[in-house]
């Protein structure tokens, strides 16, 4: 028996979807373009199915609105019945975002890889630090 056959996830991802992709830019962009970003997370629970819909979004804008980007990624997750109550919230709050974030990163790079535009490549990040920073804002 191999190690994988006994491994069971406590978090099941049923579906991951890109809900929104938005990219707008002016034709002539300044060379000193300054960007700002805002990250958001939303969690909804379906009390009947006990499934969680987790939505993360990232908005990126230039200071003078020459560039506007918005990406929204959602996933439907379920916790295994064996998950102890004391860690359920942590798993939903952090692990789901860790699963969804690479999709968000990828979409930002894909939609910004346009002619005469330097693609935005979001580096791998510490999800715990991201969530702590987002909670403070």
Steps between C-alpha positions, in 0.01 A plus 500: 500500500647837405499817712253680272225242543476581872525877458165674518451871473298679763410764239327405176495745209190432291534781251733791418383768260619833368202728566637823360786619282530870428789682333487856374791718398571820320682482168795716604616400845756703690835330561477571875166327554427451871261222598303436817303191592219386725437138601164379630358170623142392555370175648141381470365173638210301364342370821319220314798351314763615756708627211697824510528738209823692538559796272825693475554810291785723407460849358804673355487863393744764398490822699354695207277214381697434181482130589215312670510128571262281697511124543249302705548129570256282692506148631244268655647302789384245752660390825528132582285386791815411693626859525516607867284804575798696637676507160203527261507879477875512448480245219222691324655845561855412390523174307228590251675828420830314461331271247333784305784752498716332231203520261465872572875554446489312171203697365662835584808399302294365209284809456790741534723318249386738227700683234670816628433409864735345752322194643424511869641192667393470862767304689410207725404648834438404859121459514490550878676836466270600212189424707639683803573809287156485336333475843680816617382707203 
